[in-house]
Amino acid sequence: MPGVLATGVTLAVAGCAADGATTTAADPGRDAEAVTCSMQYRPDAESAAGQRSESVTVPAESGVVGDEPGARLEFPDLVFEVTYVAGAPDGNGVTTVVRATDDDSERHRVLHQLPAEPGLVDIVFAGGHGFTGLHYANHEDAQLQYWCTAE
């Protein structure tokens, strides 16, 4: 894993949200321990043949400076990267990027901006897809589905 700097983030409970979403925390106000992203890769999006399910965790107290991802997971056609950044000029956030392995082109990028206070709040959308919701990224026939939660 690339170099990591120590910073902090707070996990807080915000109550219930609309449309069946809820917020969760084992101990309201405690420091979050990690951001975990779970994913399913399919070499052919139309088939379950060859699918892989993986997860990767980035410690929430670590922020990454520069262009290096906090964690990276490689599949035959796609690469998943996740970075938690705290104290950046644009504020706190979790960035997810999916790249094509053949040419390193970005296929999907999302910045989940976080307020300084209360920090990371894990909203659990219907289906259990964490604070990011469920995302899809495609390259040629391959597809990567992913979501991230605060732990």
C-alpha positions as CSV (number, residue, x, y, z in Angstrom):
1,M,0.0,0.0,0.0
2,P,1.3,3.5,-0.8
3,G,2.4,6.0,1.8
4,V,-0.2,7.2,4.3
5,L,-0.5,10.2,6.6
6,A,-2.4,10.1,9.9
7,T,-5.5,12.3,10.3
8,G,-8.9,11.9,11.9
9,V,-12.6,11.5,11.1
10,T,-15.6,11.2,13.3
11,L,-18.5,8.8,12.8
12,A,-21.8,10.2,14.0
13,V,-25.5,9.2,14.1
14,A,-27.8,11.5,12.2
15,G,-31.1,9.6,12.8
16,C,-33.4,8.3,10.0
17,A,-33.4,9.5,6.5
18,A,-36.1,9.5,3.9
19,D,-36.8,6.7,1.4
20,G,-35.8,3.8,3.8
21,A,-32.3,5.1,4.4
22,T,-30.9,4.9,7.9
23,T,-27.8,6.0,9.6
24,T,-25.8,3.8,11.8
25,A,-23.0,3.9,14.4
26,A,-22.1,1.3,17.1
27,D,-21.2,4.1,19.5
28,P,-22.4,7.6,18.4
29,G,-19.6,10.2,18.4
30,R,-16.7,7.7,18.3
31,D,-13.9,7.9,15.8
32,A,-14.5,5.9,12.7
33,E,-12.0,3.1,12.2
34,A,-12.2,2.6,8.4
35,V,-13.9,3.0,5.1
36,T,-14.6,-0.4,3.5
37,C,-15.5,-0.8,-0.1
38,S,-17.1,-4.0,-1.4
39,M,-17.3,-4.9,-5.0
40,Q,-18.3,-7.5,-7.5
41,Y,-16.3,-7.8,-10.8
42,R,-17.7,-9.6,-13.8
43,P,-15.5,-10.1,-16.9
44,D,-18.8,-10.2,-18.9
45,A,-21.4,-7.9,-17.4
46,E,-24.2,-10.1,-18.9
47,S,-23.0,-13.3,-17.2
48,A,-22.1,-14.4,-13.7
49,A,-19.4,-16.7,-15.1
50,G,-16.0,-15.8,-13.7
51,Q,-17.3,-13.2,-11.2
52,R,-15.3,-12.2,-8.2
53,S,-16.3,-10.5,-5.0
54,E,-13.7,-8.6,-3.1
55,S,-13.4,-5.8,-0.5
56,V,-10.7,-3.3,0.4
57,T,-10.4,-1.2,3.6
58,V,-8.8,2.2,4.1
59,P,-8.2,3.3,7.7
60,A,-10.3,6.4,8.3
61,E,-7.6,8.0,10.3
62,S,-5.3,8.0,7.3
63,G,-5.4,10.6,4.6
64,V,-3.3,10.4,1.4
65,V,-1.4,13.3,0.0
66,G,-0.8,13.5,-3.7
67,D,-2.1,11.2,-6.4
68,E,-1.5,7.9,-4.7
69,P,-4.7,6.0,-3.8
70,G,-5.2,4.8,-0.2
71,A,-5.9,1.3,-1.5
72,R,-6.0,-0.3,-4.9
73,L,-7.6,-3.6,-6.1
74,E,-6.8,-4.9,-9.5
75,F,-9.0,-7.1,-11.7
76,P,-8.3,-8.4,-15.2
77,D,-10.0,-5.4,-17.0
78,L,-10.6,-2.8,-14.3
79,V,-8.7,-1.4,-11.3
80,F,-10.5,0.0,-8.2
81,E,-8.9,2.8,-6.1
82,V,-10.2,4.4,-2.9
83,T,-8.8,7.3,-1.0
84,Y,-9.9,9.1,2.2
85,V,-8.6,12.7,2.4
86,A,-9.0,14.8,5.5
87,G,-7.9,18.5,5.9
88,A,-7.6,19.1,2.2
89,P,-8.3,22.7,0.9
90,D,-11.5,21.4,-0.6
91,G,-12.5,19.7,2.6
92,N,-12.8,16.1,3.7
93,G,-13.8,13.4,1.3
94,V,-13.7,9.8,0.1
95,T,-12.8,9.5,-3.6
96,T,-13.4,6.3,-5.6
97,V,-11.9,5.8,-9.0
98,V,-12.2,2.9,-11.5
99,R,-9.6,2.7,-14.3
100,A,-9.2,0.4,-17.3
101,T,-6.2,-1.8,-16.9
102,D,-5.2,-1.7,-20.6
103,D,-4.8,2.0,-21.0
104,D,-5.2,3.4,-17.4
105,S,-8.1,5.6,-18.5
106,E,-10.6,6.6,-15.9
107,R,-13.9,4.8,-16.4
108,H,-15.6,6.2,-13.3
109,R,-14.7,8.8,-10.5
110,V,-16.8,9.9,-7.5
111,L,-16.0,12.3,-4.7
112,H,-18.1,11.9,-1.6
113,Q,-17.6,15.2,0.1
114,L,-17.8,15.2,3.9
115,P,-18.3,18.1,6.3
116,A,-15.6,18.9,8.9
117,E,-18.2,18.2,11.6
118,P,-19.8,15.7,12.3
119,G,-17.5,14.0,9.7
120,L,-18.3,10.7,8.1
121,V,-21.9,9.5,8.6
122,D,-22.7,6.1,7.3
123,I,-26.1,6.3,5.6
124,V,-27.2,2.8,4.7
125,F,-29.4,3.0,1.6
126,A,-32.0,0.3,0.8
127,G,-30.0,-2.8,-0.2
128,G,-27.3,-2.1,2.3
129,H,-25.1,-0.1,0.0
130,G,-23.5,2.2,2.6
131,F,-22.9,6.0,2.3
132,T,-21.9,5.8,-1.4
133,G,-24.9,3.8,-2.8
134,L,-24.3,1.2,-5.5
135,H,-22.1,2.3,-8.4
136,Y,-21.3,0.6,-11.7
137,A,-18.3,1.0,-13.9
138,N,-17.8,-0.6,-17.3
139,H,-15.0,-1.2,-19.7
140,E,-15.6,-3.2,-22.9
141,D,-17.6,-6.3,-21.7
142,A,-16.4,-6.1,-18.1
143,Q,-18.3,-4.5,-15.2
144,L,-17.4,-3.6,-11.6
145,Q,-20.1,-2.9,-9.1
146,Y,-19.1,-1.3,-5.8
147,W,-20.3,0.5,-2.6
148,C,-18.5,1.8,0.5
149,T,-19.4,1.8,4.2
150,A,-17.9,3.5,7.3
151,E,-16.8,0.9,9.9
